[in-house]
């Protein structure tokens, strides 16, 4: 099993920046990739970004490309999501996820965190 714990969500003004963290514990050696998803009120959960565990390949949703950056620190078993140029439509609960099956981008990862709330005020 892998446990994921997100942190860093808070209220921020439009145009501001925020960095989310996701700390992984447990059988982290089994992780192939990490993802960030988000779910806004009344909407379905959507993919945000993904990174190959250990670095390398990254992938972003079009809606965040150029504004968000996903990165990882294997020594700390932590993945980050740097969010710049935040917009009110970025308001959502952000979830960290991990996959074991050799897939970079997936909508059905094996493990999920509990989520952290990001609110962007206009």
N, CA, C and O atoms as a MOPAC input file, in Angstrom:
PM7 MOZYME 1SCF
protein

 N      0.83000 1    -1.20300 1     0.00000 1
 C      0.00000 1     0.00000 1     0.00000 1
 C      0.86400 1     1.25300 1     0.00000 1
 O      1.98300 1     1.26200 1     0.51300 1
 N      0.31700 1     2.30200 1    -0.58600 1
 C      0.95200 1     3.61800 1    -0.60800 1
 C     -0.01400 1     4.61700 1     0.00500 1
 O     -1.19900 1     4.63300 1    -0.32800 1
 N      0.48500 1     5.42900 1     0.88000 1
 C     -0.32100 1     6.49400 1     1.47400 1
 C      0.15400 1     7.83500 1     0.92400 1
 O      1.35200 1     8.07400 1     0.77300 1
 N     -0.80800 1     8.69900 1     0.62900 1
 C     -0.51800 1    10.00800 1     0.06000 1
 C     -1.15000 1    11.09200 1     0.91600 1
 O     -2.30500 1    10.97400 1     1.32500 1
 N     -0.39700 1    12.14100 1     1.18400 1
 C     -0.90800 1    13.23700 1     2.01400 1
 C     -0.59200 1    14.55800 1     1.34400 1
 O      0.57300 1    14.92400 1     1.19100 1
 N     -1.64000 1    15.27600 1     0.94200 1
 C     -1.47000 1    16.58200 1     0.30700 1
 C     -1.43600 1    17.68400 1     1.36400 1
 O     -1.97700 1    17.53700 1     2.46000 1
 N     -0.79200 1    18.77900 1     1.00600 1
 C     -0.79200 1    19.96600 1     1.85600 1
 C     -0.53000 1    21.18400 1     0.98800 1
 O     -0.10400 1    21.06900 1    -0.16100 1
 N     -0.79200 1    22.34900 1     1.55700 1
 C     -0.48300 1    23.59000 1     0.86800 1
 C     -1.66200 1    24.36500 1     0.33200 1
 O     -1.50500 1    25.51300 1    -0.08300 1
 N     -2.82400 1    23.77400 1     0.32900 1
 C     -3.99200 1    24.48600 1    -0.17700 1
 C     -4.42400 1    25.60200 1     0.76000 1
 O     -4.33900 1    25.47800 1     1.98200 1
 N     -4.88800 1    26.69000 1     0.16600 1
 C     -5.38300 1    27.81600 1     0.95400 1
 C     -6.09900 1    28.79300 1     0.04600 1
 O     -6.24500 1    28.54900 1    -1.15200 1
 N     -6.54300 1    29.89600 1     0.61500 1
 C     -7.16800 1    30.98000 1    -0.13800 1
 C     -6.07000 1    31.88800 1    -0.69700 1
 O     -5.15100 1    32.28600 1     0.02000 1
 N     -6.18300 1    32.20800 1    -1.98500 1
 C     -5.19700 1    33.07100 1    -2.63400 1
 C     -5.92200 1    33.97300 1    -3.62300 1
 O     -6.96900 1    33.60600 1    -4.15600 1
 N     -5.36600 1    35.14200 1    -3.86200 1
 C     -5.98400 1    36.05700 1    -4.81400 1
 C     -5.64100 1    35.67400 1    -6.25200 1
 O     -4.61100 1    35.05300 1    -6.51500 1
 N     -6.50300 1    36.04900 1    -7.15400 1
 C     -6.26000 1    35.79800 1    -8.57200 1
 C     -4.93200 1    36.42700 1    -8.98500 1
 O     -4.60200 1    37.54200 1    -8.58100 1
 N     -4.18500 1    35.69300 1    -9.79200 1
 C     -2.86700 1    36.13900 1   -10.20800 1
 C     -1.76100 1    35.68000 1    -9.28800 1
 O     -0.58200 1    35.81500 1    -9.61600 1
 N     -2.12200 1    35.14500 1    -8.15100 1
 C     -1.14200 1    34.70600 1    -7.16800 1
 C     -0.58600 1    33.32900 1    -7.46300 1
 O     -0.93100 1    32.69100 1    -8.45800 1
 N      0.28800 1    32.89000 1    -6.56600 1
 C      0.94800 1    31.59100 1    -6.71700 1
 C      0.75800 1    30.75100 1    -5.46700 1
 O      0.52100 1    31.25800 1    -4.37000 1
 N      0.87200 1    29.45300 1    -5.67600 1
 C      0.71000 1    28.50900 1    -4.56700 1
 C      1.47900 1    27.25300 1    -4.92300 1
 O      1.54000 1    26.88000 1    -6.09500 1
 N      2.06900 1    26.59300 1    -3.93600 1
 C      2.72500 1    25.31500 1    -4.17200 1
 C      2.08000 1    24.25200 1    -3.29500 1
 O      2.04700 1    24.36300 1    -2.07000 1
 N      1.57600 1    23.23000 1    -3.94800 1
 C      1.01300 1    22.08500 1    -3.24500 1
 C      2.07300 1    21.00400 1    -3.11500 1
 O      2.92800 1    20.84400 1    -3.98600 1
 N      2.00500 1    20.26800 1    -2.01900 1
 C      2.92100 1    19.15700 1    -1.79300 1
 C      2.12900 1    17.87400 1    -1.60200 1
 O      1.00100 1    17.88700 1    -1.10700 1
 N      2.73900 1    16.76700 1    -2.00200 1
 C      2.13000 1    15.45600 1    -1.80500 1
 C      3.22500 1    14.52100 1    -1.30100 1
 O      4.14500 1    14.17100 1    -2.04000 1
 N      3.11700 1    14.12900 1    -0.06000 1
 C      4.10000 1    13.23300 1     0.54100 1
 C      3.61600 1    11.79300 1     0.44200 1
 O      2.50700 1    11.46900 1     0.86700 1
 N      4.45200 1    10.93900 1    -0.11900 1
 C      4.12100 1     9.51700 1    -0.26700 1
 C      4.84800 1     8.70800 1     0.79600 1
 O      5.99100 1     9.00000 1     1.14700 1
 N      4.16600 1     7.68600 1     1.30200 1
 C      4.76800 1     6.78400 1     2.27600 1
 C      4.27400 1     5.37600 1     2.00600 1
 O      3.33800 1     5.17000 1     1.23400 1
 N      4.91100 1     4.41100 1     2.64800 1
 C      4.55900 1     3.02000 1     2.43000 1
 C      5.42600 1     2.42000 1     1.32900 1
 O      6.63400 1     2.65300 1     1.28900 1
 N      4.81100 1     1.65000 1     0.43900 1
 C      5.54200 1     0.94700 1    -0.61100 1
 C      5.81500 1     1.86000 1    -1.80400 1
 O      5.34800 1     1.61100 1    -2.91400 1
 N      6.56400 1     2.89900 1    -1.55800 1
 C      6.80600 1     3.89500 1    -2.60900 1
 C      7.63500 1     3.33800 1    -3.76000 1
 O      7.61300 1     3.89300 1    -4.85800 1
 N      8.35500 1     2.26500 1    -3.52900 1
 C      9.15500 1     1.67400 1    -4.60900 1
 C      8.26900 1     1.13800 1    -5.72700 1
 O      8.73500 1     0.92400 1    -6.84700 1
 N      7.00000 1     0.92300 1    -5.42300 1
 C      6.08400 1     0.38100 1    -6.42200 1
 C      5.47400 1     1.45000 1    -7.32600 1
 O      4.78100 1     1.13100 1    -8.29100 1
 N      5.73300 1     2.71200 1    -7.01300 1
 C      5.11500 1     3.79600 1    -7.78000 1
 C      5.80200 1     3.96500 1    -9.12300 1
 O      7.03100 1     4.00200 1    -9.19400 1
 N      5.01200 1     4.06900 1   -10.19600 1
 C      5.54400 1     4.38100 1   -11.52200 1
 C      5.36400 1     5.86100 1   -11.84700 1
 O      6.27300 1     6.49500 1   -12.38300 1
 N      4.21000 1     6.40400 1   -11.52900 1
 C      3.94300 1     7.80700 1   -11.84700 1
 C      3.05700 1     8.43100 1   -10.77000 1
 O      2.37100 1     7.73800 1   -10.01900 1
 N      3.09700 1     9.75200 1   -10.72300 1
 C      2.26900 1    10.51300 1    -9.80100 1
 C      1.44200 1    11.50800 1   -10.59400 1
 O      1.90200 1    12.04200 1   -11.60300 1
 N      0.23400 1    11.75500 1   -10.14400 1
 C     -0.65200 1    12.69900 1   -10.82500 1
 C     -1.26800 1    13.68200 1    -9.82000 1
 O     -1.35200 1    13.42200 1    -8.62000 1
 N     -1.68600 1    14.80400 1   -10.36700 1
 C     -2.54800 1    15.72900 1    -9.65300 1
 C     -3.87100 1    15.81000 1   -10.41100 1
 O     -3.89900 1    15.92000 1   -11.63700 1
 N     -4.94900 1    15.75500 1    -9.66100 1
 C     -6.29700 1    15.95800 1   -10.17700 1
 C     -6.94400 1    17.08100 1    -9.37800 1
 O     -6.43400 1    17.48800 1    -8.33300 1
 N     -8.06600 1    17.57500 1    -9.87800 1
 C     -8.82600 1    18.55200 1    -9.11800 1
 C    -10.31100 1    18.36500 1    -9.38300 1
 O    -10.72000 1    17.85500 1   -10.42600 1
 N    -11.10100 1    18.78900 1    -8.41400 1
 C    -12.54600 1    18.70500 1    -8.54600 1
 C    -13.16700 1    19.97500 1    -8.00100 1
 O    -13.07400 1    20.28000 1    -6.81200 1
 N    -13.80000 1    20.70300 1    -8.90000 1
 C    -14.49800 1    21.92800 1    -8.52900 1
 C    -15.92900 1    21.59500 1    -8.10600 1
 O    -16.45800 1    20.55400 1    -8.49700 1
 N    -16.55200 1    22.45000 1    -7.32700 1
 C    -17.92100 1    22.18800 1    -6.88700 1
 C    -18.86100 1    21.94600 1    -8.06200 1
 O    -18.90500 1    22.74200 1    -9.00000 1
 N    -19.60100 1    20.86400 1    -8.01400 1
 C    -20.57300 1    20.55200 1    -9.04100 1
 C    -19.98900 1    20.02400 1   -10.34000 1
 O    -20.70800 1    19.84800 1   -11.32400 1
 N    -18.68400 1    19.76900 1   -10.34400 1
 C    -18.03500 1    19.27400 1   -11.56900 1
 C    -17.35200 1    17.93500 1   -11.30800 1
 O    -17.12500 1    17.54100 1   -10.16500 1
 N    -17.03600 1    17.26100 1   -12.38700 1
 C    -16.32800 1    15.99300 1   -12.27000 1
 C    -14.84200 1    16.23900 1   -11.97800 1
 O    -14.28900 1    17.29100 1   -12.29700 1
 N    -14.23200 1    15.24500 1   -11.37100 1
 C    -12.80000 1    15.32600 1   -11.13000 1
 C    -12.07400 1    15.33600 1   -12.47600 1
 O    -12.41700 1    14.57700 1   -13.38200 1
 N    -11.06500 1    16.20700 1   -12.59600 1
 C    -10.33600 1    16.29800 1   -13.85200 1
 C     -8.83300 1    16.18500 1   -13.61300 1
 O     -8.31800 1    16.56500 1   -12.56200 1
 N     -8.15200 1    15.65300 1   -14.61600 1
 C     -6.70600 1    15.50800 1   -14.59600 1
 C     -6.05300 1    16.88000 1   -14.71300 1
 O     -6.52100 1    17.74300 1   -15.45700 1
 N     -4.95500 1    17.07100 1   -13.96100 1
 C     -4.21400 1    18.33100 1   -14.00900 1
 C     -2.80700 1    18.12800 1   -14.55800 1
 O     -2.41200 1    18.78400 1   -15.52200 1
 N     -2.04600 1    17.21300 1   -13.94000 1
 C     -0.65200 1    17.03100 1   -14.34100 1
 C     -0.16100 1    15.66200 1   -13.87900 1
 O     -0.71700 1    15.06200 1   -12.95900 1
 N      0.90000 1    15.18200 1   -14.54100 1
 C      1.47900 1    13.89100 1   -14.18700 1
 C      2.99000 1    13.94300 1   -14.34300 1
 O      3.52400 1    14.71600 1   -15.13900 1
 N      3.67200 1    13.10100 1   -13.56300 1
 C      5.12500 1    13.02200 1   -13.64800 1
 C      5.56200 1    11.58600 1   -13.41400 1
 O      5.00500 1    10.87300 1   -12.57900 1
 N      6.57100 1    11.18100 1   -14.17200 1
 C      7.16400 1     9.87700 1   -13.97200 1
 C      7.89300 1     9.90400 1   -12.62100 1
 O      8.69800 1    10.80000 1   -12.36500 1
 N      7.60600 1     8.91600 1   -11.75700 1
 C      8.25900 1     8.85100 1   -10.44200 1
 C      9.75000 1     8.66700 1   -10.65200 1
 O     10.17800 1     7.73300 1   -11.32900 1
 N     10.53400 1     9.55200 1   -10.07500 1
 C     11.96900 1     9.51800 1   -10.31100 1
 C     12.39700 1    10.57200 1   -11.31100 1
 O     13.58300 1    10.70100 1   -11.61600 1
 N     11.42600 1    11.33500 1   -11.82800 1
 C     11.74800 1    12.41900 1   -12.73900 1
 C     11.57400 1    12.02900 1   -14.18500 1
 O     11.23200 1    10.88700 1   -14.49100 1
 N     11.80600 1    12.96300 1   -15.06800 1
 C     11.67100 1    12.67600 1   -16.48200 1
 C     10.36900 1    13.18300 1   -17.04800 1
 O     10.07400 1    14.37500 1   -16.97500 1
 N      9.60300 1    12.29800 1   -17.60100 1
 C      8.40400 1    12.68500 1   -18.35000 1
 C      7.40000 1    13.41700 1   -17.48100 1
 O      7.15900 1    13.06100 1   -16.32700 1
 N      6.81900 1    14.45800 1   -18.07700 1
 C      5.74100 1    15.22100 1   -17.45900 1
 C      4.65100 1    15.42000 1   -18.49600 1
 O      4.89600 1    15.38000 1   -19.70200 1
 N      3.42900 1    15.63900 1   -17.99300 1
 C      2.30500 1    15.88600 1   -18.88800 1
 C      1.32000 1    16.78200 1   -18.16800 1
 O      1.10100 1    16.65000 1   -16.96400 1
 N      0.71900 1    17.71200 1   -18.93400 1
 C     -0.19500 1    18.68600 1   -18.34300 1
 C     -1.50100 1    18.75700 1   -19.10700 1
 O     -1.54600 1    18.54000 1   -20.31800 1
 N     -2.55500 1    19.06400 1   -18.38200 1
 C     -3.81100 1    19.40300 1   -19.03500 1
 C     -3.65400 1    20.74900 1   -19.73800 1
 O     -2.90200 1    21.60600 1   -19.27400 1
 N     -4.34800 1    20.93800 1   -20.83800 1
 C     -4.24600 1    22.18800 1   -21.59100 1
 C     -4.61900 1    23.39500 1   -20.73800 1
 O     -4.07600 1    24.48400 1   -20.92500 1
 N     -5.53400 1    23.20500 1   -19.81600 1
 C     -6.04000 1    24.32200 1   -19.01700 1
 C     -4.99400 1    24.88800 1   -18.05200 1
 O     -5.15300 1    26.00400 1   -17.55800 1
 N     -3.92900 1    24.13100 1   -17.78100 1
 C     -2.92400 1    24.59900 1   -16.83000 1
 C     -1.54100 1    24.71700 1   -17.46500 1
 O     -0.61000 1    25.20000 1   -16.82200 1
 N     -1.39700 1    24.29300 1   -18.69200 1
 C     -0.10100 1    24.30200 1   -19.35600 1
 C      0.45200 1    25.72300 1   -19.40800 1
 O     -0.24000 1    26.66100 1   -19.80200 1
 N      1.70900 1    25.86200 1   -19.00200 1
 C      2.33200 1    27.18100 1   -18.98400 1
 C      2.15200 1    27.92400 1   -17.67400 1
 O      2.84200 1    28.91300 1   -17.42300 1
 N      1.24100 1    27.46700 1   -16.83900 1
 C      1.00500 1    28.10500 1   -15.53800 1
 C      1.39700 1    27.20300 1   -14.36700 1
 O      1.89400 1    27.68100 1   -13.34800 1
 N      1.17300 1    25.90600 1   -14.51700 1
 C      1.46700 1    24.94800 1   -13.44600 1
 C      2.69700 1    24.13200 1   -13.80600 1
 O      2.95000 1    23.86000 1   -14.98000 1
 N      3.46100 1    23.74400 1   -12.79000 1
 C      4.62500 1    22.89600 1   -12.98200 1
 C      4.61300 1    21.78000 1   -11.94700 1
 O      4.49700 1    22.03300 1   -10.74800 1
 N      4.73100 1    20.55800 1   -12.41700 1
 C      4.82100 1    19.41200 1   -11.52100 1
 C      6.28300 1    19.00400 1   -11.39600 1
 O      7.02300 1    18.98500 1   -12.37900 1
 N      6.68400 1    18.68100 1   -10.18100 1
 C      8.06900 1    18.26000 1    -9.95200 1
 C      8.08800 1    17.27000 1    -8.79800 1
 O      7.09800 1    17.09900 1    -8.08500 1
 N      9.23200 1    16.62500 1    -8.62900 1
 C      9.33300 1    15.62200 1    -7.57500 1
 C     10.67600 1    15.64600 1    -6.88100 1
 O     11.68500 1    16.04400 1    -7.46500 1
 N     10.68300 1    15.21900 1    -5.64200 1
 C     11.90700 1    15.06900 1    -4.86300 1
 C     11.88500 1    13.66000 1    -4.29000 1
 O     11.24700 1    13.39700 1    -3.27000 1
 N     12.59600 1    12.75600 1    -4.96600 1
 C     12.54400 1    11.36200 1    -4.54600 1
 C     13.14100 1    11.14200 1    -3.17000 1
 O     12.71200 1    10.25100 1    -2.43600 1
 N     14.13500 1    11.95600 1    -2.81400 1
 C     14.75500 1    11.80600 1    -1.49800 1
 C     13.74600 1    12.06200 1    -0.38300 1
 O     13.86300 1    11.52000 1     0.71600 1
 N     12.75100 1    12.89800 1    -0.68600 1
 C     11.71100 1    13.21000 1     0.29100 1
 C     10.41500 1    12.48200 1    -0.00900 1
 O      9.42800 1    12.64700 1     0.70900 1
 N     10.40800 1    11.67900 1    -1.06000 1
 C      9.16700 1    10.98800 1    -1.47800 1
 C      8.01300 1    11.97400 1    -1.62000 1
 O      6.89800 1    11.71400 1    -1.16800 1
 N      8.29400 1    13.09000 1    -2.24500 1
 C      7.30800 1    14.16700 1    -2.34100 1
 C      7.20100 1    14.68000 1    -3.76700 1
 O      8.20300 1    14.83200 1    -4.46500 1
 N      5.98800 1    14.93900 1    -4.18100 1
 C      5.71300 1    15.55800 1    -5.47000 1
 C      5.07500 1    16.91500 1    -5.20600 1
 O      4.30100 1    17.08100 1    -4.26200 1
 N      5.40900 1    17.87500 1    -6.04900 1
 C      4.91800 1    19.23100 1    -5.88500 1
 C      4.10600 1    19.66500 1    -7.09800 1
 O      4.27700 1    19.15200 1    -8.20300 1
 N      3.23000 1    20.61300 1    -6.86100 1
 C      2.52800 1    21.27600 1    -7.95300 1
 C      2.65200 1    22.77800 1    -7.71200 1
 O      1.98700 1    23.34300 1    -6.84400 1
 N      3.51800 1    23.40700 1    -8.49900 1
 C      3.68200 1    24.85300 1    -8.43300 1
 C      2.63500 1    25.48700 1    -9.33600 1
 O      2.58300 1    25.20000 1   -10.53200 1
 N      1.81000 1    26.34100 1    -8.77000 1
 C      0.72000 1    26.95100 1    -9.51900 1
 C      0.92400 1    28.45900 1    -9.55100 1
 O      0.90900 1    29.12100 1    -8.51300 1
 N      1.11400 1    28.99400 1   -10.75300 1
 C      1.29700 1    30.42400 1   -10.94000 1
 C      0.14600 1    30.98800 1   -11.76100 1
 O     -0.55600 1    30.24900 1   -12.45200 1
 N     -0.04100 1    32.28200 1   -11.68200 1
 C     -1.10100 1    32.90100 1   -12.46200 1
 C     -2.46400 1    32.30100 1   -12.17900 1
 O     -3.23700 1    32.03900 1   -13.10100 1
 N     -2.75900 1    32.08500 1   -10.91200 1
 C     -4.01100 1    31.41600 1   -10.54900 1
 C     -5.23200 1    32.24100 1   -10.94400 1
 O     -5.23200 1    33.47100 1   -10.88600 1
 N     -6.26800 1    31.51500 1   -11.34600 1
 C     -7.52000 1    32.11000 1   -11.77600 1
 C     -8.65000 1    31.58800 1   -10.88600 1
 O     -8.51900 1    30.52000 1   -10.28900 1
 N     -9.73800 1    32.31700 1   -10.79200 1
 C    -10.86900 1    31.81600 1    -9.99100 1
 C    -11.33800 1    30.43200 1   -10.43300 1
 O    -11.79300 1    29.63800 1    -9.61000 1
 N    -11.23000 1    30.14200 1   -11.72700 1
 C    -11.65900 1    28.82300 1   -12.21200 1
 C    -10.71800 1    27.70300 1   -11.79600 1
 O    -11.00800 1    26.53300 1   -12.04700 1
 N     -9.60300 1    28.03700 1   -11.16900 1
 C     -8.71900 1    27.01200 1   -10.61500 1
 C     -9.18700 1    26.56100 1    -9.23300 1
 O     -8.63100 1    25.62000 1    -8.66700 1
 N    -10.19400 1    27.22100 1    -8.69500 1
 C    -10.72800 1    26.84600 1    -7.39000 1
 C    -11.25200 1    25.42100 1    -7.42600 1
 O    -12.09600 1    25.07700 1    -8.25400 1
 N    -10.74500 1    24.59900 1    -6.52000 1
 C    -11.12300 1    23.18700 1    -6.49700 1
 C    -10.44500 1    22.50400 1    -5.31800 1
 O     -9.57400 1    23.07800 1    -4.66400 1
 N    -10.85600 1    21.28100 1    -5.06400 1
 C    -10.09100 1    20.40200 1    -4.19200 1
 C     -9.07400 1    19.68800 1    -5.07100 1
 O     -9.43000 1    19.07000 1    -6.07500 1
 N     -7.82200 1    19.78000 1    -4.68900 1
 C     -6.74700 1    19.17300 1    -5.46500 1
 C     -6.32400 1    17.85800 1    -4.81200 1
 O     -6.04900 1    17.79100 1    -3.61400 1
 N     -6.28300 1    16.82100 1    -5.64000 1
 C     -5.95000 1    15.48700 1    -5.16500 1
 C     -4.64200 1    15.00300 1    -5.78900 1
 O     -4.38200 1    15.20800 1    -6.97500 1
 N     -3.84300 1    14.36600 1    -4.97100 1
 C     -2.64600 1    13.69100 1    -5.42800 1
 C     -2.99800 1    12.21700 1    -5.64300 1
 O     -3.82800 1    11.65700 1    -4.92700 1
 N     -2.35900 1    11.59800 1    -6.63400 1
 C     -2.61000 1    10.19100 1    -6.91500 1
 C     -1.32700 1     9.52800 1    -7.36900 1
 O     -0.39200 1    10.19000 1    -7.82200 1
 N     -1.29600 1     8.20600 1    -7.24100 1
 C     -0.12500 1     7.43100 1    -7.65200 1
 C     -0.56200 1     6.18100 1    -8.40300 1
 O     -1.58000 1     5.56600 1    -8.08600 1
 N      0.23200 1     5.82500 1    -9.40300 1
 C     -0.08300 1     4.64800 1   -10.20700 1
 C      1.11400 1     3.70300 1   -10.25800 1
 O      2.26300 1     4.14300 1   -10.29000 1
 N      0.83300 1     2.40900 1   -10.26500 1
 C      1.88800 1     1.38800 1   -10.27200 1
 C      2.08500 1     0.72100 1   -11.62600 1
 O      3.03100 1    -0.04600 1   -11.80400 1
 N      1.19600 1     1.00600 1   -12.59200 1
 C      1.10700 1     0.14800 1   -13.75900 1
 C      1.76700 1     0.66500 1   -15.01800 1
 O      1.32700 1     0.34100 1   -16.12000 1
 N      2.80500 1     1.45400 1   -14.88100 1
 C      3.57200 1     1.84600 1   -16.05900 1
 C      2.85600 1     2.83000 1   -16.96000 1
 O      3.13400 1     2.90600 1   -18.15700 1
 N      1.93300 1     3.58400 1   -16.38200 1
 C      1.18800 1     4.56100 1   -17.16500 1
 C      1.45400 1     5.94900 1   -16.60800 1
 O      1.37200 1     6.15600 1   -15.39800 1
 N      1.77200 1     6.90100 1   -17.47400 1
 C      2.02800 1     8.25900 1   -17.00400 1
 C      0.72500 1     8.99200 1   -16.71200 1
 O      0.56700 1     9.59500 1   -15.65000 1
 N     -0.20400 1     8.93500 1   -17.65600 1
 C     -1.48100 1     9.63300 1   -17.51200 1
 C     -2.59600 1     8.60200 1   -17.38600 1
 O     -2.77800 1     7.77400 1   -18.27900 1
 N     -3.31700 1     8.64600 1   -16.32400 1
 C     -4.41100 1     7.71100 1   -16.09700 1
 C     -5.51700 1     8.39900 1   -15.31100 1
 O     -5.26100 1     9.28300 1   -14.49400 1
 N     -6.73100 1     7.98600 1   -15.56900 1
 C     -7.86800 1     8.49300 1   -14.79200 1
 C     -8.23900 1     7.52800 1   -13.67500 1
 O     -9.14100 1     7.79800 1   -12.88200 1
 N     -7.54400 1     6.41400 1   -13.62100 1
 C     -7.81200 1     5.41300 1   -12.58800 1
 C     -6.53700 1     5.00200 1   -11.88100 1
 O     -6.15200 1     3.83400 1   -11.93700 1
 N     -5.87100 1     5.93600 1   -11.21800 1
 C     -4.66000 1     5.57400 1   -10.47300 1
 C     -4.97800 1     4.63100 1    -9.31600 1
 O     -6.12900 1     4.46900 1    -8.91100 1
 N     -3.93600 1     4.02800 1    -8.81200 1
 C     -4.12200 1     3.02500 1    -7.77600 1
 C     -4.37500 1     3.62300 1    -6.39700 1
 O     -5.09400 1     3.04200 1    -5.58400 1
 N     -3.79100 1     4.76700 1    -6.14300 1
 C     -3.87600 1     5.36100 1    -4.81400 1
 C     -4.25800 1     6.83100 1    -4.91600 1
 O     -3.88100 1     7.53000 1    -5.85700 1
 N     -5.01900 1     7.27800 1    -3.92000 1
 C     -5.47400 1     8.67400 1    -3.86700 1
 C     -5.17400 1     9.27000 1    -2.48900 1
 O     -5.20400 1     8.58300 1    -1.46800 1
 N     -4.88400 1    10.56800 1    -2.50000 1
 C     -4.82400 1    11.30400 1    -1.25200 1
 C     -6.19600 1    11.81800 1    -0.87600 1
 O     -7.17600 1    11.57500 1    -1.58000 1
 N     -6.26100 1    12.52900 1     0.23400 1
 C     -7.54500 1    13.02900 1     0.73800 1
 C     -7.93400 1    14.37300 1     0.12500 1
 O     -9.09600 1    14.77100 1     0.19500 1
 N     -6.99500 1    15.05400 1    -0.45900 1
 C     -7.30600 1    16.32400 1    -1.10800 1
 C     -6.96700 1    17.52900 1    -0.25100 1
 O     -6.94100 1    17.45200 1     0.97700 1
 N     -6.70800 1    18.64400 1    -0.92000 1
 C     -6.45400 1    19.91100 1    -0.25000 1
 C     -7.18900 1    21.01100 1    -1.02000 1
 O     -7.14600 1    21.04800 1    -2.24900 1
 N     -7.85400 1    21.89300 1    -0.30100 1
 C     -8.69800 1    22.91200 1    -0.91400 1
 C     -7.87300 1    24.11400 1    -1.36600 1
 O     -7.09700 1    24.68800 1    -0.60200 1
 N     -8.06700 1    24.47000 1    -2.62000 1
 C     -7.48300 1    25.69500 1    -3.17100 1
 C     -8.63200 1    26.60900 1    -3.58200 1
 O     -9.49500 1    26.21900 1    -4.36900 1
 N     -8.63600 1    27.80400 1    -3.05500 1
 C     -9.66900 1    28.78400 1    -3.39800 1
 C     -8.99500 1    30.03600 1    -3.93000 1
 O     -8.14000 1    30.62500 1    -3.26800 1
 N     -9.39000 1    30.43700 1    -5.13200 1
 C     -8.82400 1    31.62200 1    -5.76900 1
 C     -9.90600 1    32.69100 1    -5.82700 1
 O    -10.94300 1    32.51000 1    -6.46700 1
 N     -9.65400 1    33.79400 1    -5.16000 1
 C    -10.63200 1    34.87900 1    -5.12700 1
 C    -10.35300 1    35.86700 1    -6.25000 1
 O     -9.20500 1    36.08700 1    -6.63500 1
 N    -11.41900 1    36.45400 1    -6.76400 1
 C    -11.27000 1    37.40200 1    -7.87400 1
 C    -11.08900 1    38.81800 1    -7.37200 1
 O    -10.94800 1    39.74300 1    -8.17200 1

